[in-house]
């Protein structure tokens, strides 16, 4: 399912105009992103949690040339599924 399919499903489920459903979905993802930018953990009970993982810099290797490459520190989003979601998937 992609974003437009999610908007369509929301609109059909709650008999909303597509524009209003799109605004709701956009607002949800904007809030999720903004919280993660602030370094906050976002937990959606029954679904899972999102957080930002920070990785230190390290010395990597270019697989094509074999030369050493300095990889800068970075932050990446991480998702951990909740127990209820895991249970539903493993029925």
WOURZI-V444864 format. One record per pair of residues at least 12 apart in sequence whose C-alpha atoms are under 6 Angstrom apart, sorted by the first residue. I is the first residue (numbers start at 1). GAP is how many residues later the second one is. D is the distance in whole Angstrom. If there is no record, write none. Layout:
I|GAP|D  I|GAP|D
This chain:
7|14|6  7|15|5  46|36|6  46|38|5  47|35|5  47|38|5  48|32|6  48|33|4  48|34|4  49|30|6  49|31|5  50|28|6  50|29|5  51|26|6  51|27|5  52|24|6  52|25|5  52|26|6  53|22|6  53|23|5  54|20|6  54|21|4  55|18|6  55|19|5  56|17|5  57|14|5  57|15|5  57|16|4  58|13|5  59|12|6
